Amino acid sequence: QVQFVESGGGLVQPGGSLRLSCAASRNIVGITHMGWYRQAPGKQRELIASITSLRSTNYADSVKGRFAISRDNAKNTLYLQMASLKPEDTAVYYCNTVTAITSAWGQGTQVTVSS
C-alpha cells in the first residue's frame, strides 16, 4: 500500500499563495487517479482537486480558478498550487488516491489563512 507525506503548509494572509507537496512511498505512474483532500475543524474531509494519469483535472467549486493540481511521476510527487487564499481555506490538507478504498491517510499539512 502506498504511503503519502504532505508538506508545504503554513500561516498565510488572505490573498496569499502556498504550494503543497505530497511525496509517495513508491512509483505513482500506476496510480490512475490521485487527489488533494482537506478537513476543516468540525467538518468532514472533502476532495477538492483530483488528477488522472492522463493529467485530466477536476476541482471542487470552492477552489476552482484558485487552486491547481499537478503530478510529477518521475519524482513520485503530487502538488497543489494555491492562490488567492481565503480564511475558509483553513484546514488540514491531505493527498491520497481517488478510489473507493483509499490508502492510509498521512499526517496532512496544516494551512491557516489569517491576517
QUIVENGI-V331202 format. One record per run of one state. SS is the DSSP state (h for helix, s for strand, l for the rest). FROM is the first residue (numbers start at 1). LEN is the number of residues. If there is no record, write none. Layout:
ss=SS from=FROM len=LEN
ss=SS from=FROM len=LEN
This chain:
ss=l from=1 len=3
ss=s from=4 len=4
ss=l from=8 len=2
ss=s from=10 len=3
ss=l from=13 len=5
ss=s from=18 len=7
ss=l from=25 len=8
ss=s from=33 len=7
ss=l from=40 len=6
ss=s from=46 len=7
ss=l from=53 len=4
ss=s from=57 len=3
ss=l from=60 len=7
ss=s from=67 len=6
ss=h from=73 len=3
ss=l from=76 len=1
ss=s from=77 len=6
ss=l from=83 len=4
ss=h from=87 len=3
ss=l from=90 len=1
ss=s from=91 len=7
ss=l from=98 len=11
ss=s from=109 len=5
ss=l from=114 len=2
